[in-house]
Amino acid sequence: MPKFCANLTWLFTELPLLERFEAAKEAGFDAVEVLFPYDVNAQDIVNKLARYELQMALINCPPPNYTGGDQGFAAVPGLEERFRRDFRRSVRYARTLGAGHLHVMAGLAEGEAAEAAFIENLRWAAAEAPQQSLTIEPINNETMPGYFLNDFDLGRRIVETVDAPNLRLQFDTFHAAKITGDVLGTWKAMRDITVHIQVAQMPDRGEPDQGDIDYPAVFKKLDADGYTGWVAGEYKPRETTAAGLGWLS
């Protein structure tokens, strides 16, 4: 079976964030991801990771915008300086937490100018933090209308154009189902550039068990293909998190 990771932004939300680390460990996880951990003192998270022997698999970049702005702007022309400033902050945070991956969010944009801005920003980021693994993630336009990176072929083109050893794809099965309707076919096309996976069921984005996506087949395929990265549960529990963890077995 793959190595499973708990997304603490989505799971165990009945608890304060710092209490979710213990809950994740007790549930059998060895790694966690927190999309936007910036509200919490980094050392407090480091202490929890050490205490419960957990790895931090991934965090998002940029830090959240509290003035109503969009999540991410790496593909927004004209915001290059803001991107660089916030990227540096995210890298410092990721290094402190020992985050395996830093997901660079594209933001709301469209067209050739947006693609050029995204590529230039990613080239700069990959060179600025050569030891930090960076990811980009195709997100469907129903969940996030207007998000620039809304297509897997576009994701491949950007990764190959940037051509940096520390930039790869983040593969979310829910978004793959929404965008292409073919999770396993999309995985086959993208597996060579994928370093991190997130899972949720269709159509409700609940636990990866009963629903449209055949997760036993997905997990079997990941094993057969030799995927060794984390598979993060990024889903909305239908009841409590603990009640819905049967899919792990």
Helices and strands as residue ranges (DSSP letters): E 3-7, H 17-26, E 31-33, H 42-51, E 55-61, H 80-97, E 101-104, H 112-128, E 133-136, H 152-162, E 167-172, H 173-179, H 183-190, G 191-193, E 194-199, H 215-224, E 230-233, G 242-248
